[in-house]
């Protein structure tokens, strides 16, 4: 199992603020860091699950 470092949520939020043009105050920024950390913790078991290299990727729907 490969361990990935914890993302830098503060840096991510700063980049998203700039990219989306949505300024955040310190309180909102702090709460978003908490929420992102919670989401990452919930996703960790799924992300740690190894995938068989022979698995087919999902198909793409073309109407």
Secondary structure, DSSP 4 states (H G I P E B T S, - for coil): ----PPP-HHHHHHHHHHHHT----HHHHHHHHHHHHHHHHHHHHHHHS---TTPPPPP----
